[in-house]
Amino acid sequence: MSKEPFFVCKNLSKSYGNHYGVKNMTFSTNVESLGFLGPNGSGKTTLIRLMLGLISPSEGSISLNVEPEEIRVVSEKPVLPLEMTIDEWVDTIEDWHGKLVQNIDIQANFGLEGHWKIKNLSAGQNRKAALMTTFYGKSKLIILDEPTNFLDIISREYILELIKEHVETTGTRLIIATHRIEEIRLFAHQTIMMREGQLLRAIDTYYSVPKYYSLQVDDEDKFVELLTDYKLDFTIIEGYGKLNFRIRPSSGFWHLLSKYAKDGGSVVSLVEIDEIREIIEEELQWSKK
């Protein structure tokens, strides 16, 4: 791949009256997979519409170094031809983009019958029909905006794995906009964290490592004694009837847990907190979804 950035924005703003969809954003990247992470209304969809040229900036500039015909887009609210059947939709996709790149039956894998009309599909089935377009022809960039909205948890996990396999096999770039941390962890090499139209932080996420561990135990007094003995870096946060211990990663941490278990103690919960979750908890304080 070229060393030149494939996505660049400089002092980019998009205003709607007194409201900014995107405000004063400067950023460039050449990573293979880019994530936009933020709650609803943070500016993710506006940024995608700007990069595709669907709307114009109020200030600044944005460029995407990929030809339009080499891009596959699944928007947050895809509009499909309602009177078509699934078979007709597949024929249309092939006319637009070409045949399936991989030797898999996407239609069968997505559980969509050929005679079904798009207008009669559920919200989840409609999402699957829209996502089918990403698997056809030779694209250089796939853009997904909240790709798993309306999908049940089983379909979500399965389809995400299919997309990941497709991206890795074909070498296409990916931009994913989502409010789901697990989707960022699955795909993104770099993540733009957004809030109220602004770039809060850009972080490398492909090799994200734990910042600390958050855990609860059944014998808090005994655990505090061990923490003191092992001289670990920790803080204690009072929860609802339980203490949350936050401990920095170290070999001593795992030795402590082993000792605690041998002495009859039990860890009630253990959560790995990386940079993404730390920012969310300490700065954004979003509701966990």
Secondary structure as a PSIPRED ss2 file (coil, helix, strand):
# PSIPRED VFORMAT (PSIPRED V4.0)

   1 M C   1.000  0.000  0.000
   2 S C   1.000  0.000  0.000
   3 K C   1.000  0.000  0.000
   4 E C   1.000  0.000  0.000
   5 P C   1.000  0.000  0.000
   6 F C   1.000  0.000  0.000
   7 F E   0.000  0.000  1.000
   8 V E   0.000  0.000  1.000
   9 C E   0.000  0.000  1.000
  10 K E   0.000  0.000  1.000
  11 N E   0.000  0.000  1.000
  12 L E   0.000  0.000  1.000
  13 S E   0.000  0.000  1.000
  14 K E   0.000  0.000  1.000
  15 S E   0.000  0.000  1.000
  16 Y E   0.000  0.000  1.000
  17 G C   1.000  0.000  0.000
  18 N C   1.000  0.000  0.000
  19 H E   0.000  0.000  1.000
  20 Y E   0.000  0.000  1.000
  21 G E   0.000  0.000  1.000
  22 V E   0.000  0.000  1.000
  23 K E   0.000  0.000  1.000
  24 N E   0.000  0.000  1.000
  25 M E   0.000  0.000  1.000
  26 T E   0.000  0.000  1.000
  27 F E   0.000  0.000  1.000
  28 S E   0.000  0.000  1.000
  29 T E   0.000  0.000  1.000
  30 N C   1.000  0.000  0.000
  31 V C   1.000  0.000  0.000
  32 E C   1.000  0.000  0.000
  33 S E   0.000  0.000  1.000
  34 L E   0.000  0.000  1.000
  35 G E   0.000  0.000  1.000
  36 F E   0.000  0.000  1.000
  37 L E   0.000  0.000  1.000
  38 G C   1.000  0.000  0.000
  39 P C   1.000  0.000  0.000
  40 N C   1.000  0.000  0.000
  41 G C   1.000  0.000  0.000
  42 S C   1.000  0.000  0.000
  43 G C   1.000  0.000  0.000
  44 K H   0.000  1.000  0.000
  45 T H   0.000  1.000  0.000
  46 T H   0.000  1.000  0.000
  47 L H   0.000  1.000  0.000
  48 I H   0.000  1.000  0.000
  49 R H   0.000  1.000  0.000
  50 L H   0.000  1.000  0.000
  51 M H   0.000  1.000  0.000
  52 L C   1.000  0.000  0.000
  53 G C   1.000  0.000  0.000
  54 L C   1.000  0.000  0.000
  55 I C   1.000  0.000  0.000
  56 S C   1.000  0.000  0.000
  57 P C   1.000  0.000  0.000
  58 S C   1.000  0.000  0.000
  59 E E   0.000  0.000  1.000
  60 G E   0.000  0.000  1.000
  61 S E   0.000  0.000  1.000
  62 I E   0.000  0.000  1.000
  63 S E   0.000  0.000  1.000
  64 L E   0.000  0.000  1.000
  65 N C   1.000  0.000  0.000
  66 V C   1.000  0.000  0.000
  67 E C   1.000  0.000  0.000
  68 P H   0.000  1.000  0.000
  69 E H   0.000  1.000  0.000
  70 E H   0.000  1.000  0.000
  71 I E   0.000  0.000  1.000
  72 R E   0.000  0.000  1.000
  73 V E   0.000  0.000  1.000
  74 V E   0.000  0.000  1.000
  75 S C   1.000  0.000  0.000
  76 E C   1.000  0.000  0.000
  77 K C   1.000  0.000  0.000
  78 P C   1.000  0.000  0.000
  79 V C   1.000  0.000  0.000
  80 L C   1.000  0.000  0.000
  81 P C   1.000  0.000  0.000
  82 L C   1.000  0.000  0.000
  83 E C   1.000  0.000  0.000
  84 M C   1.000  0.000  0.000
  85 T E   0.000  0.000  1.000
  86 I H   0.000  1.000  0.000
  87 D H   0.000  1.000  0.000
  88 E H   0.000  1.000  0.000
  89 W H   0.000  1.000  0.000
  90 V H   0.000  1.000  0.000
  91 D H   0.000  1.000  0.000
  92 T H   0.000  1.000  0.000
  93 I H   0.000  1.000  0.000
  94 E H   0.000  1.000  0.000
  95 D H   0.000  1.000  0.000
  96 W H   0.000  1.000  0.000
  97 H H   0.000  1.000  0.000
  98 G C   1.000  0.000  0.000
  99 K C   1.000  0.000  0.000
 100 L E   0.000  0.000  1.000
 101 V C   1.000  0.000  0.000
 102 Q C   1.000  0.000  0.000
 103 N C   1.000  0.000  0.000
 104 I C   1.000  0.000  0.000
 105 D C   1.000  0.000  0.000
 106 I H   0.000  1.000  0.000
 107 Q H   0.000  1.000  0.000
 108 A H   0.000  1.000  0.000
 109 N H   0.000  1.000  0.000
 110 F C   1.000  0.000  0.000
 111 G C   1.000  0.000  0.000
 112 L C   1.000  0.000  0.000
 113 E C   1.000  0.000  0.000
 114 G C   1.000  0.000  0.000
 115 H C   1.000  0.000  0.000
 116 W C   1.000  0.000  0.000
 117 K E   0.000  0.000  1.000
 118 I H   0.000  1.000  0.000
 119 K H   0.000  1.000  0.000
 120 N H   0.000  1.000  0.000
 121 L C   1.000  0.000  0.000
 122 S C   1.000  0.000  0.000
 123 A H   0.000  1.000  0.000
 124 G H   0.000  1.000  0.000
 125 Q H   0.000  1.000  0.000
 126 N H   0.000  1.000  0.000
 127 R H   0.000  1.000  0.000
 128 K H   0.000  1.000  0.000
 129 A H   0.000  1.000  0.000
 130 A H   0.000  1.000  0.000
 131 L H   0.000  1.000  0.000
 132 M H   0.000  1.000  0.000
 133 T H   0.000  1.000  0.000
 134 T H   0.000  1.000  0.000
 135 F H   0.000  1.000  0.000
 136 Y E   0.000  0.000  1.000
 137 G C   1.000  0.000  0.000
 138 K C   1.000  0.000  0.000
 139 S C   1.000  0.000  0.000
 140 K C   1.000  0.000  0.000
 141 L E   0.000  0.000  1.000
 142 I E   0.000  0.000  1.000
 143 I E   0.000  0.000  1.000
 144 L E   0.000  0.000  1.000
 145 D E   0.000  0.000  1.000
 146 E C   1.000  0.000  0.000
 147 P C   1.000  0.000  0.000
 148 T C   1.000  0.000  0.000
 149 N C   1.000  0.000  0.000
 150 F C   1.000  0.000  0.000
 151 L C   1.000  0.000  0.000
 152 D C   1.000  0.000  0.000
 153 I H   0.000  1.000  0.000
 154 I H   0.000  1.000  0.000
 155 S H   0.000  1.000  0.000
 156 R H   0.000  1.000  0.000
 157 E H   0.000  1.000  0.000
 158 Y H   0.000  1.000  0.000
 159 I H   0.000  1.000  0.000
 160 L H   0.000  1.000  0.000
 161 E H   0.000  1.000  0.000
 162 L H   0.000  1.000  0.000
 163 I H   0.000  1.000  0.000
 164 K H   0.000  1.000  0.000
 165 E H   0.000  1.000  0.000
 166 H H   0.000  1.000  0.000
 167 V H   0.000  1.000  0.000
 168 E H   0.000  1.000  0.000
 169 T H   0.000  1.000  0.000
 170 T H   0.000  1.000  0.000
 171 G C   1.000  0.000  0.000
 172 T C   1.000  0.000  0.000
 173 R E   0.000  0.000  1.000
 174 L E   0.000  0.000  1.000
 175 I E   0.000  0.000  1.000
 176 I E   0.000  0.000  1.000
 177 A E   0.000  0.000  1.000
 178 T E   0.000  0.000  1.000
 179 H C   1.000  0.000  0.000
 180 R C   1.000  0.000  0.000
 181 I H   0.000  1.000  0.000
 182 E H   0.000  1.000  0.000
 183 E H   0.000  1.000  0.000
 184 I H   0.000  1.000  0.000
 185 R H   0.000  1.000  0.000
 186 L H   0.000  1.000  0.000
 187 F H   0.000  1.000  0.000
 188 A C   1.000  0.000  0.000
 189 H C   1.000  0.000  0.000
 190 Q E   0.000  0.000  1.000
 191 T E   0.000  0.000  1.000
 192 I E   0.000  0.000  1.000
 193 M E   0.000  0.000  1.000
 194 M E   0.000  0.000  1.000
 195 R E   0.000  0.000  1.000
 196 E C   1.000  0.000  0.000
 197 G C   1.000  0.000  0.000
 198 Q E   0.000  0.000  1.000
 199 L E   0.000  0.000  1.000
 200 L E   0.000  0.000  1.000
 201 R E   0.000  0.000  1.000
 202 A E   0.000  0.000  1.000
 203 I E   0.000  0.000  1.000
 204 D E   0.000  0.000  1.000
 205 T C   1.000  0.000  0.000
 206 Y C   1.000  0.000  0.000
 207 Y C   1.000  0.000  0.000
 208 S C   1.000  0.000  0.000
 209 V C   1.000  0.000  0.000
 210 P C   1.000  0.000  0.000
 211 K C   1.000  0.000  0.000
 212 Y E   0.000  0.000  1.000
 213 Y E   0.000  0.000  1.000
 214 S E   0.000  0.000  1.000
 215 L E   0.000  0.000  1.000
 216 Q E   0.000  0.000  1.000
 217 V E   0.000  0.000  1.000
 218 D C   1.000  0.000  0.000
 219 D C   1.000  0.000  0.000
 220 E H   0.000  1.000  0.000
 221 D H   0.000  1.000  0.000
 222 K H   0.000  1.000  0.000
 223 F H   0.000  1.000  0.000
 224 V H   0.000  1.000  0.000
 225 E H   0.000  1.000  0.000
 226 L H   0.000  1.000  0.000
 227 L H   0.000  1.000  0.000
 228 T H   0.000  1.000  0.000
 229 D H   0.000  1.000  0.000
 230 Y H   0.000  1.000  0.000
 231 K C   1.000  0.000  0.000
 232 L C   1.000  0.000  0.000
 233 D C   1.000  0.000  0.000
 234 F E   0.000  0.000  1.000
 235 T E   0.000  0.000  1.000
 236 I E   0.000  0.000  1.000
 237 I E   0.000  0.000  1.000
 238 E E   0.000  0.000  1.000
 239 G C   1.000  0.000  0.000
 240 Y C   1.000  0.000  0.000
 241 G C   1.000  0.000  0.000
 242 K C   1.000  0.000  0.000
 243 L E   0.000  0.000  1.000
 244 N E   0.000  0.000  1.000
 245 F E   0.000  0.000  1.000
 246 R E   0.000  0.000  1.000
 247 I E   0.000  0.000  1.000
 248 R C   1.000  0.000  0.000
 249 P C   1.000  0.000  0.000
 250 S C   1.000  0.000  0.000
 251 S H   0.000  1.000  0.000
 252 G H   0.000  1.000  0.000
 253 F H   0.000  1.000  0.000
 254 W H   0.000  1.000  0.000
 255 H H   0.000  1.000  0.000
 256 L H   0.000  1.000  0.000
 257 L H   0.000  1.000  0.000
 258 S H   0.000  1.000  0.000
 259 K H   0.000  1.000  0.000
 260 Y H   0.000  1.000  0.000
 261 A H   0.000  1.000  0.000
 262 K H   0.000  1.000  0.000
 263 D C   1.000  0.000  0.000
 264 G C   1.000  0.000  0.000
 265 G C   1.000  0.000  0.000
 266 S C   1.000  0.000  0.000
 267 V E   0.000  0.000  1.000
 268 V E   0.000  0.000  1.000
 269 S E   0.000  0.000  1.000
 270 L E   0.000  0.000  1.000
 271 V E   0.000  0.000  1.000
 272 E E   0.000  0.000  1.000
 273 I E   0.000  0.000  1.000
 274 D C   1.000  0.000  0.000
 275 E H   0.000  1.000  0.000
 276 I H   0.000  1.000  0.000
 277 R H   0.000  1.000  0.000
 278 E H   0.000  1.000  0.000
 279 I H   0.000  1.000  0.000
 280 I H   0.000  1.000  0.000
 281 E H   0.000  1.000  0.000
 282 E H   0.000  1.000  0.000
 283 E H   0.000  1.000  0.000
 284 L H   0.000  1.000  0.000
 285 Q C   1.000  0.000  0.000
 286 W C   1.000  0.000  0.000
 287 S C   1.000  0.000  0.000
 288 K C   1.000  0.000  0.000
 289 K C   1.000  0.000  0.000
